[in-house]
Amino acid sequence: MPASIFEEADRLSEAAAVRERAALRTLFNCPSCGSAHVAQVLGDNGGVSYVCTACGHSWS
């Protein structure tokens, strides 16, 4: 039996939430050690960089 439109909408919403969480984990995890303890810092020229408070690795 085909899913109702409401079941399909729920399934799509759950899939979008999973993708969003995965994107946030990738963006805010340290590429060196994988820690989620990451701080956003402003550079001297106004650029944005990140620093891992667990291992000290920094990137932009």
Stockholm file with secondary structure:
# STOCKHOLM 1.0

chainA/1-60         MPASIFEEADRLSEAAAVRERAALRTLFNCPSCGSAHVAQVLGDNGGVSYVCTACGHSWS
#=GR chainA/1-60 SS CCCCHHHHHHHHHHHHHHHHHHHHHHHTSCTTTCCSCEEEEECTTSCEEEEETTTCCEEC
#=GC SS_cons        CCCCHHHHHHHHHHHHHHHHHHHHHHHTSCTTTCCSCEEEEECTTSCEEEEETTTCCEEC
//
